[in-house]
Amino acid sequence: MKHIVIGDIHGRDNWQEINIKNYDKIIFIGDYVDSHTLSDFAILENFKKIVSLKKRHPQKVVLLLGNHDVQYLHYPAQRCTGFRDSMQRGLTYLFNKDRDLFQMAYQHNKYIFTHAGITNAWYDEFLRLPAFEGLKDETNTIADLINKVETTTQRYLLYATSIYRGGYSNGSFLWADYKETSIDMLNNYHQIVGHTQVQDIHTISYTKKSVTYIDVLHSQTKFCELDI
């Protein structure tokens, strides 16, 4: 399957240069909103276009959530930098109205797509959640389990903020830092992540595991393409 993965948007519209007919899956890695330069109007209109794309191609387009999105979805919890009071009511309404269009993680075979990446340390904590036992099923992928836990009252671990990002714990897949994912990447899986700005798309790999960092749209129009 041909995948194209789009890094952190933050209101930018360069994703529209993609010819979606050329791909089986179009994956947005999250962080659709908040920007240091763009207006509320530009951010909102761009976000609406992304949601509209998902509605037109529900099986082809995957919309992952990032930490900047979750702070509006679950307002007033989960706050992070860049929060715009002027957009809160509108974005909270839109994220919740179309909640079923978004997910926390996506997986295709041994490839896992999340906003910031999964570490072994965080995943070990995740497996100890009481909710995990009730949701576990042999057919569930790691992404399935993450998406299911988000619907429970024990979703708090999904939002754990890295000690490298101002938090007090192992960073979750919404908040993990490059310093964590580059040295403690999840064993036996290949990950594609955003969240940490990099100058160019690049991969760090070890035996049977890797992380590809794709948050480059702040400096160039470039997307991650995979045939997996």
Secondary structure, 3 states (H helix, E strand, C coil): CEEEEECCCCCCCHHHHCCHHHCCEEEECCCCCCCCCCCHHHHHHHHHHHHHHHHHCCCCEEEECCHHHHHHHCCCCCCCCCCCHHHHHHHHHHHHHCHHHEECCEEECCEEECCCCCEHHHHHHHHCCHHHHHHCCCCCCHHHHHHHHCCCCCHHHHHCCEHHHCCCECCCCCCCCHHHHCCCECCCCEEEEEEEECCCCEEEEECCEEEEEEECCCCCCCCEEEEC
